[in-house]
Amino acid sequence: MRTATGSPTATGRPAGGRAATRAEARRAAPAPAPATSAATGAEPAPTGLPIGGSTGGRAATRAEARRAARRRKSRPFPLGGPDGLRRLIPQALVVAFLAGGTTAFVAADKAVRLSVDGVPRTLHTFADDVDELLAEEGLTIGEHDLVAPAPGTDLAHGDEVVVRFGRPVTLTIDGRSRQVWTTARTVEDALHQVGVRADGAHMSVSRSRSISRGGLDVDVLTERTVTLMADGRARTIRTNAATAREAVEAAGITLVGRDTTSVPPDSFPRDGQTITVMRVSETEEIREEPIPYDTVRTDDPELHRGTEVVARAGRAGARRVTYSVRTVNGVRQKPRKVSEAVVREPVAQQVKTGTKRPPDSVQGADGLNWEALAQCESGGRPDAVDPSGTYGGLYQFDTRTWQSLGGQGRPQDASPEEQTYRAKKLYVQRGASPWPHCGRRLYR
């Protein structure tokens, strides 16, 4: 910035008014006087001065005046005779011209008050408007910055220019974040500027903290109404707690052991939310559970096809299982398996499966209606068993009779062909008497 403390500097170029003053001075100045001869002893008159008057020109004029004064003292006439008078008139005109230029220079200078982010100072400037003043001060204005009066506004002596730089603030209110720009210098002023009511709120930084040009992160937890349900009671409180756990503590409720809440303890409690305290207890239960056995089948060519005989009965194993049983507010939850150990290994069941083709013809019994007999006795089901468990198969053999006819195992486990074959053999021995109610169906 250029300041004016008296005469302008040689490089000073006042705008507008100074140029007009220089033009007027050129028109008003008389033509330079012709140089005198060296014989007269007088120095030539100045042939021109810088427009508006410069420091160099004024200094030269003073030097010339001092030399002229010394010469006048050495001469009998104060004015040096007629030649001295002729030299004095142009010099008087130049002095008058310099006085007018200095007046215009001083008139272009103005005092203004500049306040940048609340820090004011008074300065002198030749700037014509706000833009020029900011440029002189090296202030670059961005889209989020505030300048008053607006850039481009003309400046006059005594004006005030205010500059406030924008600052980015990441504002998180009750867990929701957004970025805002503010020209406020403190957190409290910034909240007021963006319209956030923070009465009674908990804040991550002091309200009076200043905001630098680099910005600031501010977390605000407003007061909310939260209802806590615990031990059969409801408690409604006003709180700015950041988590459900903090809200529970604010209500004077103590969580013990495995106690928890109906929402994640670290979740943010919303206004009007109801949080239930869950009293949790856990116990262990040990149970013995069976391990099923496998069945291994092997082919036996001595048995008729479709016949299976259990060579070795299977036996289930046992395991000891430990469960964790959780009770929440007195309600038992589904047990959760914690560990297990095998107490007894299972024994596989071995079964022989017949592959021998059974005969299907018995002399004296062929040609009878065996299908009708089976339908009457068992409904035509080879694996049918009576309610007492004594009789089984198509023809409802008891196990002793079945084995006496050469059958293996139980009759209901044999194939339909083998059952019919054994029934024909029984018929040859005893006729239709083994089937007192359905035997007559053989003859239809």
C-alpha positions, 0 to 999 in steps of 0.5 A: 500500500502507498501512503502520502505523508507530504510530497508524492514519491517519484514513482507514485501515480495517483489515479483519476484526479491526479492525471487531471491536475497534471493536464491542467498544470501543463496548460497553465504553465508558461513557455520556458524562458530562453537560455542566457549566454554564459557571458552574463553569468546567469544559469539557464531557466528550467525547461520542464518538470515532471507532471504533478511534481516529483520529489526529484524536481522539487529537490533540484528547484531547492538547490537552484534557489540556494545557488541563486541566493548565494549569487545575489549576495555577491552582486550589488543588486538584490535581483541581479539586475534585469536578467535576474528579474527575468529569471525570477518570474518563471521560477515563481510560476513553477513553484505555483505549479508544484503546489497545485500538483501536491494538493491533487495528490493529497486529495486522491489519498483516503483513510479507510478502516479495514476489518479482517475476521474481526481485527480492525485497522486504519490505513491510507490508500489510493484505491478507488473501490473495494476490489482495488483495496483487497488487491492491494492488501493481497486478500483473495475472496472465495465463494464462502467469504463475506465482504461488506460493502460488496466488491466493486463498491466505490471507496470514500474517505472514512469508509469501513470495509469488513472481510470475514473468511468462510470456515468449513465445519463438520457438524454432527447433531445426534449422530447425523453429520453434515458440512456447513460453511460459516463466517463465525469465529466461534462455535457458539456463533457458528451454531447460531448462524446455521440455526442450530438450537443447542440449549442444554446440549452436550458438545464435543468442544467448548462453545467459546472455542475459536474456529480456524480457517482450516475448519473444525469438527463439532459433535452436538448431542441435544436433549431428548426424551427417553423412556426406560423400562426396567424391573416392571417400572417405566422411567421417562427422562430428559437426557443428552446421552450418546448411547443407550447404556449412558441413558440407562445410567442417567435413569439410575438403573444398574446393569449387572452381570449379563444384563443388557438392553433391547437395543444395542447398548452402544446405539444412539437413543432417539427422541421418544424412544423406549428402551427395555432393560433385560435382566439376564441369567444363564445356567447349564444343563447336561443331557444324555442323548442317544446316538443312532446305530447304523444297519449293515446288510449282506447278501445271503444265498441261502435265504430266499429273495426278499427275505431279511434276517437280523444277524446281530441286533443294533444298539444305540450309543450315548453322548453327554451334551451340555446346554446353556440356558438363558433366562431373560426377565424370567422367561426361559429361552431356547437352550444353546449347545455348548459342548458334547462328549460321547459316552458310549459308541453305537453298535451297528445292526447286521442284516442278511438279505436273501438272494435265493429265488424261492419256489412258487409252486406247491403241489395240491395248493396251486390254482387257489385264489391266494390273492383273495385270501391275502386281501381278506387277511391283511388288506393285501399288505405284505408288512401288515401286523395285527394290533396285538403284534402276534400275527404278520404278513399277507396271510397273518402268520404267527412267528412260530408257524412261519419258522416251522414252515422254513421261514426266517425271522418274521413273516412280515419281513419276507417277500410277498412271493415267499409268504405265498409259498409258505402259505401254500405249504401250510395249506397242504398240511392243514387245509384252510383251517388256519384261516377260519374266517377268510379261508373260504375265499381260496375257493372263489 
